[in-house]
Amino acid sequence: MDQNEERIGRLLEGYQTNALSPAERMELFTTISQDESLLSRFTDRFPLSFTESVPVNADTRQQILAAIFSTEEAKPAVPRVHFLYKWRWTAAAAIALLIVGAYFRLRPAPRQEMAVAPVTDVRPGSNKATLTLADGSSVTLDSAGHQVIQQGSATIHEQNGLLKYDVQGNTAAIAYNTLATPRGGQFRVTLPDGTGVWLNTASSLRYPTVFAGKERKVEVTGEAYFEVAKDAGKPFIVKVNDQTEIQVLGTHFNVNAYSDEATINTTLLEGAVSVNAYQHAQKLISGQQAQVNTAASSIRLADNVNTGQAIAWKNGIFDFNQADIKTVMRQIGRWYDVEIVYEKGAETQEQFVGEMQRSLSLTQVLKGLENMGLKFRIENGKKLIVMPS
């Protein structure tokens, strides 16, 4: 074993016992990111901590980032994209590569170095939406917006990508507003009852300016994450379509109801909900997901789902798990607002596992995918052509 391997071995041992300084952690993660094969020489000494047995959740990432980047000198100047192609280094490489940028893994294609063809870059999505008021007028919202809108007894504040309602009393006539994000947009809203809703790209939320009566009912399209304010006397109901409703009292859950996805997925993170569809009711507990198949008019329950993956978009991450090329490209197409077109023979059967930052530009994303053997070209700045490899 050479001196470099001995050094990595000592750093790995220190990482397991939480004995590394920020500089040593940076050294370990940077070295691994530059040569993932180093880990293969330590599987006998680290059989568990550096395999899929170790979860890497959002809190862990933030703790690592805080420790590593505790000084200005440690921060990378620009984001970088690193990629893996082996399943067994899931957790270790995830930690290492998230530190220096975004990562992606593809099985089983070998690493390839391919240059990205010069294209006009496309910036990632951002905080932007349109608020349609009850009278039909509309207000444009964005990251820099700071305004106050008066609507009856409701005062609506927009600031830094968040819309917040302040209602004086609850006897005013009910008016309905609709918050809609375009492709390449996202936004947050705090409803009159204090419920927080995060809207993903190409989504909408219709809701009253005051929750009167015995229930709190909203309608959603696309994808949204809810943190529902508790109110035992007023159940919170999310209407997805004519056949699907979600009933809660107070809980945290995600709804993915894009029309181009095969199922409507409700993922529960905290509390309890009941998903009602096609005259069937499915109660969920934390960690479960209800999958409504509109084509088959059926509902299926999945246990022990990766809830972090379900809300990765809310935390600024693309998170894929054995996703095919079309699943990956649907998310990329929505976020970068580009049309995806497949040339004959381009629909590979390979599966993707890993994460990428949603803050990356499209060029950075394509470079990483091309490193995995995929090929693309952009036409007219808005059409992304997937070519045969």
Backbone hydrogen bonds, N-H to C=O, Kabsch-Sander energy under -0.5 kcal/mol:
donor,donor_aa,acceptor,acceptor_aa,energy
6,E,2,D,-2.3
7,R,3,Q,-2.4
8,I,4,N,-2.3
9,G,5,E,-2.6
10,R,6,E,-2.1
11,L,7,R,-2.3
12,L,8,I,-2.7
13,E,9,G,-2.1
14,G,10,R,-2.3
15,Y,11,L,-2.3
16,Q,12,L,-2.2
17,T,13,E,-1.4
18,N,15,Y,-1.2
19,A,14,G,-3.3
20,L,14,G,-0.6
25,R,21,S,-2.5
26,M,22,P,-2.3
27,E,23,A,-2.1
28,L,24,E,-2.5
29,F,25,R,-2.9
30,T,26,M,-2.6
31,T,27,E,-2.2
32,I,28,L,-2.3
33,S,29,F,-2.3
34,Q,30,T,-1.5
35,D,31,T,-1.3
38,L,35,D,-1.6
39,L,36,E,-1.4
40,S,37,S,-0.9
41,R,38,L,-1.5
42,F,39,L,-2.0
43,T,40,S,-0.5
45,R,42,F,-0.6
46,F,42,F,-2.1
50,F,46,F,-0.6
51,T,48,L,-1.5
54,V,51,T,-1.7
61,R,57,N,-2.2
62,Q,58,A,-2.2
63,Q,59,D,-2.2
64,I,60,T,-2.5
65,L,61,R,-2.9
66,A,62,Q,-2.4
67,A,63,Q,-2.0
68,I,64,I,-3.0
69,F,65,L,-2.8
70,S,67,A,-0.8
74,A,71,T,-1.0
75,K,72,E,-1.2
80,R,100,V,-1.2
82,H,102,A,-2.9
84,L,104,F,-3.7
89,W,86,K,-0.7
90,T,87,W,-1.3
93,A,89,W,-1.9
94,A,89,W,-0.5
94,A,90,T,-1.6
95,I,91,A,-2.3
96,A,92,A,-2.4
97,L,93,A,-3.2
98,L,94,A,-2.0
99,I,95,I,-1.1
100,V,96,A,-0.8
101,G,97,L,-0.7
102,A,80,R,-1.7
103,Y,355,E,-1.0
104,F,82,H,-0.9
105,R,353,V,-0.7
106,L,84,L,-1.5
107,R,351,Q,-1.8
112,Q,371,N,-1.9
114,M,112,Q,-0.7
121,D,119,V,-0.6
126,S,184,G,-1.9
128,K,126,S,-0.9
128,K,186,Q,-1.4
129,A,141,L,-1.9
130,T,180,A,-2.7
131,L,139,V,-2.9
132,T,130,T,-0.6
132,T,178,T,-3.1
133,L,131,L,-0.6
133,L,137,S,-2.9
136,G,133,L,-2.0
139,V,131,L,-2.4
141,L,129,A,-3.0
143,S,127,N,-1.1
145,G,142,D,-0.8
147,Q,158,E,-1.4
149,I,156,I,-3.0
151,Q,149,I,-0.5
151,Q,154,A,-3.1
154,A,151,Q,-2.3
155,T,166,D,-2.8
156,I,149,I,-3.3
156,I,154,A,-0.5
157,H,155,T,-0.6
157,H,164,K,-3.0
158,E,147,Q,-2.8
159,Q,162,L,-2.4
160,N,145,G,-1.0
161,G,142,D,-0.8
162,L,159,Q,-1.0
163,L,188,R,-1.9
164,K,157,H,-2.6
165,Y,190,T,-1.8
166,D,155,T,-2.3
168,Q,153,S,-1.9
169,G,167,V,-0.8
177,N,207,Y,-2.8
178,T,132,T,-2.2
179,L,205,L,-2.7
180,A,130,T,-2.4
180,A,178,T,-0.6
181,T,203,S,-2.8
184,G,334,R,-1.0
185,G,182,P,-1.7
186,Q,126,S,-1.4
187,F,199,L,-1.7
188,R,161,G,-1.5
189,V,197,V,-2.4
190,T,163,L,-3.2
191,L,189,V,-0.6
191,L,195,T,-2.9
194,G,191,L,-2.3
196,G,227,E,-2.2
197,V,189,V,-2.6
198,W,225,Y,-2.5
199,L,187,F,-3.4
199,L,197,V,-0.5
200,N,198,W,-0.5
200,N,223,E,-2.4
202,A,182,P,-1.7
203,S,200,N,-0.5
204,S,221,T,-1.7
205,L,179,L,-2.4
206,R,219,E,-2.7
207,Y,177,N,-2.4
209,T,175,A,-2.6
212,A,210,V,-1.2
215,E,212,A,-0.5
216,R,235,P,-3.0
217,K,215,E,-0.6
218,V,237,I,-2.5
219,E,206,R,-2.3
220,V,239,K,-2.3
221,T,204,S,-2.1
222,G,257,A,-0.9
224,A,255,V,-2.2
225,Y,198,W,-2.2
226,F,253,F,-3.2
227,E,196,G,-2.7
228,V,251,T,-3.0
231,D,249,L,-0.6
234,K,231,D,-1.8
236,F,248,V,-3.4
237,I,216,R,-3.6
237,I,235,P,-0.5
238,V,246,I,-2.8
239,K,218,V,-3.1
239,K,237,I,-0.6
240,V,238,V,-0.6
240,V,244,T,-2.6
241,N,244,T,-1.3
245,E,276,N,-2.3
246,I,238,V,-2.3
247,Q,274,S,-2.6
248,V,236,F,-2.9
249,L,272,A,-0.5
252,H,270,E,-1.8
253,F,226,F,-2.0
254,N,267,T,-2.5
255,V,224,A,-3.0
256,N,265,N,-2.8
257,A,222,G,-3.9
257,A,255,V,-0.6
261,E,258,Y,-1.5
264,I,292,V,-2.5
265,N,256,N,-2.1
265,N,263,T,-0.7
266,T,264,I,-0.5
266,T,290,A,-2.4
267,T,254,N,-2.7
267,T,265,N,-0.6
268,L,266,T,-0.5
268,L,288,Q,-2.4
269,L,252,H,-2.6
269,L,267,T,-0.5
270,E,252,H,-1.8
273,V,284,L,-1.0
274,S,247,Q,-1.9
275,V,282,Q,-2.8
276,N,245,E,-3.2
276,N,274,S,-0.6
277,A,275,V,-0.5
277,A,280,H,-2.8
278,Y,243,Q,-0.9
280,H,277,A,-1.6
282,Q,275,V,-2.8
283,K,281,A,-0.5
284,L,273,V,-2.9
286,S,271,G,-0.5
287,G,268,L,-2.7
288,Q,285,I,-1.7
289,Q,302,A,-2.5
290,A,266,T,-2.4
291,Q,289,Q,-0.5
291,Q,300,R,-3.3
292,V,264,I,-2.8
292,V,290,A,-0.6
293,N,291,Q,-0.6
293,N,298,S,-2.5
294,T,292,V,-0.8
297,S,293,N,-0.9
298,S,293,N,-1.9
300,R,291,Q,-2.2
302,A,289,Q,-3.0
305,V,287,G,-2.6
307,T,305,V,-1.3
310,A,306,N,-1.5
311,I,307,T,-1.4
312,A,309,Q,-1.1
314,K,311,I,-0.6
315,N,311,I,-1.0
315,N,312,A,-0.7
316,G,313,W,-1.5
317,I,312,A,-2.2
318,F,356,M,-3.4
319,D,317,I,-0.6
320,F,354,G,-3.2
322,Q,352,F,-0.7
323,A,352,F,-2.3
325,I,348,T,-0.6
328,V,324,D,-2.1
329,M,325,I,-2.7
330,R,326,K,-2.1
331,Q,327,T,-1.5
332,I,328,V,-2.1
333,G,329,M,-2.9
334,R,330,R,-2.0
335,W,331,Q,-2.2
336,Y,332,I,-2.5
337,D,333,G,-0.6
338,V,333,G,-1.7
339,E,382,K,-3.2
341,V,339,E,-0.5
341,V,384,L,-2.5
343,E,341,V,-0.5
343,E,386,V,-2.8
346,A,343,E,-2.2
348,T,346,A,-1.9
351,Q,107,R,-1.1
352,F,323,A,-2.9
353,V,105,R,-2.8
354,G,320,F,-2.3
356,M,318,F,-1.9
358,R,316,G,-2.3
360,L,357,Q,-1.3
362,L,122,V,-2.8
365,V,361,S,-1.9
366,L,362,L,-2.8
367,K,363,T,-2.2
368,G,364,Q,-1.7
369,L,365,V,-2.1
370,E,366,L,-2.6
371,N,367,K,-1.7
372,M,368,G,-0.7
372,M,369,L,-0.7
373,G,370,E,-2.0
374,L,369,L,-1.8
375,K,387,M,-0.7
377,R,385,I,-1.5
379,E,383,K,-2.9
382,K,379,E,-1.4
383,K,379,E,-2.0
384,L,339,E,-3.4
384,L,382,K,-0.5
385,I,377,R,-3.3
385,I,383,K,-0.7
386,V,341,V,-3.3
386,V,384,L,-0.6
387,M,375,K,-2.7
387,M,385,I,-0.6
